[in-house]
């Protein structure tokens, strides 16, 4: 689930950035500190860490990526003015799954 949400988050933000650049003629240098870039990096991080979660390696990294994804989904909901309310449950689900699977990591590393 981390992989899918990370890819979706990255795809949406890159698409919005490209749309603004093409239609509004916004210079690319203006996007260096924009909310779009802020959300692209956690999307990529969550995608990479989702692969580590599938392999059951580095539980702390998987937990931190799930927590970061939840925070980005809350941020996305706040930025859209509540229009993306569905994003919060989508951010909570990977965190719950990672927490429920913690025992499996402890058994496989012992």
N, C-alpha and C positions, 0 to 999 in steps of 0.2 A: 504494500500500500504506500510505503514511503517513496518507492520508485515512481509509481504512477502519479502521485500528487506532486512530487518534485519536478517531473517532466511537464506536467500540466501547468504548474506555476511558472516555470521557465518559458514555456511556449506562449502563454498568455502575455507575460510581461515583454518578451521580445516582440511579439505581434503588436502590442500597444505602442511600443517605442518606435517601431518601423512605421506604423500608421501616422503617428505624429510627425515624424521626420518627412515623410512623403507628402502628406496633405497640408501641413502647416509650415513647412520649410524651416523647422526648428533646427539650429545647428547641432551637430552631434556632440560638440564639446559641452553643451549645456546639460547633457544627460549624465555627466560624470557623477553628480551627487543627487540625482533625481530619485524619486521613489521607485521607478522602474528598475534601475540598477540595483537598488537596495534589495529588491525582491528576486532578482535574477540569481544572485550568489547563494542565498539559502536554498533556492530550487535546485541548483547544481549540487550543493552540499548534501541535500536530502536524497538526491538521486544516487550519488556515490555511496553514501552511508546505508541506503536501502539495500545495495548489493552486499555490504558487509553484514547486514542483519540477516539476509537470506543464508549466508554462509555461517552464521552464528559466531562471528568474531567481534571482538571489541564492543562489549555491551555498553560501556559508558559512552562511546561515540554514537552508537545507535540511539541511546536514550537522549543524548544532547541534540541529535538531528531531529528526533520526533518532537522534542520540546521547542526547538527553533521553528519547526514547521507549524506548530500550534500558534506560536507568537506571530508568525507571518500571516497566518489565516485571520487572527484577531486584527492585526494591522490592516489587512485587506478589507475586512468588514468595516472598520472605522473610517478608512479612506473613502470608501464608496458610500458612506453615510447610512450604513445598514442595508444597502442593496444586496450585498453578498453575505447575508446572514447564514446561508447554508455552508459557508466556509468553516465556521467554528466547529460543528460536529465532524466535518471532514478532517480537521486538525486534531481533534481529540482521539479519534479512532486509532491512528498509528501509535500514539502515546500509550493507550490502554493495551494494545497488542504487545508492545515492547515490554511493558511492565509485567504482563501476564506470562511472558516467556522467559523471565529472568532466571527461573529455576532450571530451565533447559540449558542455559549458558553455564550455570554453575556445575551441573552434572557433566557436561561435555568437556569442561576444562579441568575437572578433578582427576 
